[in-house]
Amino acid sequence: QTFLAVVFGPCDKCSKEKPLRAVYIKSEQLSYCSLCVEMVLLLCINIEICQGFDAGLSNHQLFAVHQVAERVEALGQFVMKTRRTLKGHGNKVLCMDWCKDKRRIVSSSQDGKVIVWDSFTTNKEHAVTMPCTWVMACAYAPSGCAIACGGLDNKCSVYPLTFDKNENMAAKKKSVAMHTNYLSACSFTNSDMQILTASGDGTCALWDVESGQLLQSFHGHGADVLCLDLAPSETGNTFVSGGCDKKAMVWDMRSGQCIQSFETHDSDINSVRYYPSGDAFASGSDDATCRLYDLRADREVAIYSKESIIFGASSVDFSLSGRLLFAGYNDYTINVWDVLKGSRVSILFGHENRVSTLRVSPDGTAFCSGSWDHTLRVSA
C-alpha cells in the first residue's frame, strides 16, 4: 500500500532527495520517491502473476497485468511536444541510438549516411557515407568513443569518433561482423569490446570488436531476425530477438542456446525492448499490437491495442520507471501506453511518414523518434 506524504528526504531505495511516499512492504514502513514506488508496484504485480503461474492455474485463470493493477492509480492524460527537429538525411531514417552522455544521437538512413548529432543544438558532429544504401542498423558504444552501423552490405562496421572534425573517419573503419544477408540490428554489450548483431540470414551473433572474431552464434529463428535488445547488465548475459517468424526468443549469450520462446503475434516482430528491471520485455509487431511478456511467468501478460489502430508498430521503448510504453507506428503517430492499465494515455503527431525508430534517452527526460520523412524529432 502507498500513501501520499508531504515529506522531503532521501529515498530508501535510490537515496535521492525527493518528495517521499510511505510504502508498507510486509508491514515494514519505507520512504520511497514516486519513481521507486512505480518500480515496487510493478515488481509486486509481476510477483502476483508468477505466484498464479506457480499455483498451476490454467491460462484462462491467470491474471493479466491490468487485472492485477486495478488498485493502482490511473495516469491522467498528458501532453508531450517536439522540442528539437534534426534535419540532414536525404532519405528515410531507419535507425537511431543515444549516447550514454544523454546528449548525442547517432542515426542511419536509406541515403547511406550515418550522422552523429548534438540533440541540444541540432548540429551535426560527424557524418559517414557508407558503401551501400539502406543502413538499417546503428549503435553507440558505451564509452561514447565509437559507433557501429551496417545494412545491405551484410557487415557491421565500427568507426572511432575523434574531436578532429577534419579527420577521415572512413579510413579508420573496422569491419567487425559478416553475415550472409543484410544486417538488421546491432548493439554493443556492456563494453566497447563486444557487439551483438542480427541479420536477415535468420541468425544473431556475438563478435569481438578488436579481432573481428565470431564468439558465439545464435540459431533458432525460422526467418529474418529484425530486432534485438540486450538485457540490463545486472540481470545477466541474455538478450531477446524478434523476427519475421513471429517469434520473440530469449538467448543465453554464453551457451548460444534459446532459453525462452514466445509466439503470440500474428505477424512480423519489428521491435523488442527489455523492461528496465530485466524481468520482462515488450514487442511491437506488424499485427498492430504491442505485447508485454513476463520472463518469470514465461507468458504474455498484456496486449496494447485499439480497434482504431490498424497499422503496424515499428518501434517500442519503456520510460525510465517502466510505467509508460512508447510505440511508433506506420500511421505516422507515436502512442504512449500505460503499462499497468493497458490504456493509451497520449498520442503524438508531427511526423509526415511512418515512424521507423524510437528510443528513450538514458536519463528518461526525452525520447527521439526517426521517420521515413527524413527527420528525427526529440520530444519531451
N, C-alpha and C positions, 0 to 999 in steps of 0.2 A: 504494500500500500504506500502511496505517496501523498504528502500534504504540502500545500504552498506555505512558505515561511518567509518572512521579511528578515532574512539573516544573511549577512555577508561574511565570507571567510574562506579558508582553504577547503577545497573539496576533498573528501576522504578517499576518493578514487584517483583523481587526476592531479590533486594538490594545487590547483589554480584558485586564485582569489576571485570568487564569483558569487552571485546570489544563490543561496542554497535551498534545497528542499530536504525535509526529513524523510528518510527511507527506512522502512522496517523490514529486515530480512531475518527470518527465523527469530522474531522478537527482539533482535538487536537493532538499535537505532543508529543510523549513519546519516551523514550530511553530504548529499551529492548535488552537483550542479545539474542544470537541465539536460545538458548533453549526455552526462553519465547516467542520468535517470532513464533516458531513452534506451541506452545500451543495456541497462539492467532489465528493463521491461521486455526488450526483445529476447534477452537471454532466458528469462523466465518463461516466455511463450514457447521458445524452442524446447525447453526442458519439458513443458507440459505435452508438447507434440510427441517428443521422444518417449515419455512415460506411457502415452497411449499406444505407441508402437510396441514398446516392450511388453505391455499387458496383453498383447495378442489380439487387439481389436481388428476387425475386418476393415477393408479400405473405406467402406461407406460409413463406418463408425468413427474413423479417425477425424480429428479436428483440422479444419483449415485455419490459417493464421487469423483471418478476420473474425472467426467464431471465438477463438481463444482471447482475442484482443477487444472484446466487447466492453470491458471495463476501462479501457484506455481512452483518454480524452481525444476526440477527433480534432484534426487540424482544420483551421479555417482557411478560406481562400486567400491566396497571397499573390502578389504581382512581382514578377522579375522583369528586368529591362535589359536591352542590349547596351552595354557600356562602351565597347570598342568594336570596330569592324576592321578586319585585316584584309586588305586588297593587294593583290600582286600575282596571283596564279592566273594563268591564261586558259585554264580548263578546269574540269571537275576536281574538287578537293576530295581525296579518297581516305586520308588517314591523318591523325594528329596525335601528339603526346605532349604532356607537360614536363618541364624540367623540375627537379626537386627544389630549385630555388623559388618556385611558385610564381615566377615572372616570365620565363622564356617558354616558347612553344615551338615545336617542330611540326611541319605539315608536309604532306606529299600529294601529288596531283597527277592527273592524266596527261598533263603537259610535259611530264618528265622532270619536273623541277621539285627539289626538296628545299624548303625555306625555313630558316630559324628566325623567329620573331621576338621582339620585345613587346609583350602584351600590354605594358603600361603606355608606351609611346607609339605603338603600332609600327615602329621602324623595323626594317629587315636587317638582321645582323650577319647572316650568312646565306648563301644560295649555292646549290649544287645542281648541275644538269646531269641527269642520269643517261646512260646509253640507250634507254628504252622509254617508251611511254607507259602509262598505267603503272605508276609507282604506288602500289597498293598497301604497302606497309612502311611504317617508320616508328622509331622509338628513341627516347633519350636515355643515355647511360646514367646510372645512379649518381655518378660523380659530376655530371653535367659537362664533362670534357669531351664527349663523343656522341655521335648519333649513328643509328643503323637504319637502313632502308633497303627496299627491294620490290620486285613486282614481276613483270613479264620476262625479265631477264633470268628468272629462276634462281637468282642469287640473293644473298643477304650481304650487303657491303657496309663496312664501318668506316666512318670519316671522323678523324680527330678534329676538335674545334680549337682554334687559336685566337689570340687577341689581334693578330696581324690580319687586317681586312684584305690586304693585297696578296696574301699567300694563296697559292693554288691548292685548294682542298682536294681536288681530284687526284693530284699527284701523290697524296698520302692515303689514298683509298686502299682498304684492305678487304679482299673478298673472303668472307668467312664461311658461308654456307652455300651448298649447291644442291638444289632439288632437281627432280626430273619434270617438274611442272611449275607454274607460277607460284611466287611467294605471296601468301595472303595475309600473314601476320607475323610479327616478331616482338620479342620482349626480352630485355636484359634480365638476368636473375638478380640476386641481391648484391652483385658486384659487377664491375665492367668486364670481368674475365670470361663470363659465360653468357650465351644468348640462346633463347628458345625460338624456334621458327615453326610455322605451319604452312602447308602447301596444298596446291591443287592436285598433287600426286597422292593425296589421301593419308599423308603421314605428318607427324611432328618430329622435331629433332632438337637435341641439345648439343651445342658446339662450344669448343674452346676458341675464344676470340683471337688469342695470340698466335696459335699454331694453325687454326682452321680445322682442327681435328674433330671428327664426329665422336661425341662422348656417349650418346645414347639415342636410339631411335624408338619411335612410338607408333606401332602398327595396330589398327583396330577399326578405324573408320572405313566405311564402305564406299565413300565418295569424297569429293573435295573437302578439305578442312578449311573453314573460313575464318576462324577466330580462336584465340586462346587468351587465358589470363592466369597469371602466377598467383598462388596463394600468398596471403600476408606472411612475412618472414617468420613470425613467431608460431605459426601453425604447422610448419613442417615443409618437406620437399615435395609438394604436389602442385599440379596445375590442372585447369579444366579447358577443354576444347569443344568446339561445336562445328557442325558441317552440313553438307548437302544431304547426308543420310538421315537427317532429322534427329541425330543423337547428340547428347552432351555427355562427354566422357571425362572422368577424373583419373589422373595418371600419377603414379609414383615415379619421380624423376630418377631415383636410384636404381630401381629394378627394371624400369621401362614397361611395367605392367599397368593395365587398366584396372583400377580398384573399385570403381563405381561407374555405372552407365544409366542414363535416363533417356527415355524415348517417349515423350508425350506430345511433342509438337507435331503439327500436320504438314510442315514444310521446312525449308532450309533454316538452320540456325545461323543468324548473321553476327551475333554478338553474345559474349558471355562475360560476366563480371562477378568476382567474389564479393560477398558481404564483408564489411570491414573487420568483423571478428574472425572470418575464415570458416565459419560453421555452415555457411550456405552460399549459394550463388544464384544470380539472375541470368536469364537468357532472353534475347529478342529474336523474333522469327518472322519470316515472310507470311506466316499464317495470321498476322496482325495482332498477335498476343505477346506479352512478356510473362514469364513464369519464374517462380521462386522455388528452389529446391533446397531442402534441409538435408545436409550430409549425414547428420547423426540419425535422423529418422529414415534416411535412404528413400525419400519420396518427394514428390511435388507437394507444396503446401499452399501455394497461392497462384492465381491467374489474374493478370491485369489486362482487362479488355473492356471495350464498349461496342455496342452494335453499330454505332456511328463510325467506328474506326475500321476501315476496310483495307487499308494499305499496310504493308509490312513494316515491322520495326527493324531498323538498320543498326542501331547502337544503343547500349544501355550503360548506366553507371549509377552508383549509390552516392548519396550525400555522406558527409563525414560521420554523422551519427548512425547512418543506416536507416533512418526513418523515411527518407524520400528516395524514390527511384526515378531518375531522369531517362527518358526514352525518346530517341529521334526516329521519325517516321518518313516514309516515302511520299507522304502527302504534304511535305514541306513544314510540318509542325514538330514541336517538342512537347510531349506530355509529361507532366510531373505527377507521380502516383504516391499515395500514402501507402507505404509498405505494409503497415499493420491492418489498416481498414480495407485496403483493396480499392479505394476510391481515387478518382482523379481530382487533384487539388489545384491544378493550374495547367494552362495550355499557352505555349509561346508561339507567336507568329514572327515573321520577319524574313526568313529565307525565301528565295524565289524559285527554288528547286528542291529536290529531295535532300534530306539531311543524311549524310553518309557516315559521319563520325561524331562522337561526343565524349568528352572527358571532364570530370570534376577536378578542380585544381587541388594540389596536395594539401593546402590548408583549409579547403572546403568553403572558401569565401566566394567562389565563382565557378562557372563552367564554360568551356569553349566548345562550340559546335562547328563542324565543317560541312559544306554543302556542294552539290553539283552546280550551284550558282556562282562558283569560282571564289567564294569568300569564306572566311571564318568569322564567327561572332563570339565575343566574350560577354557573358550575361551574368547579372547578379541582382 
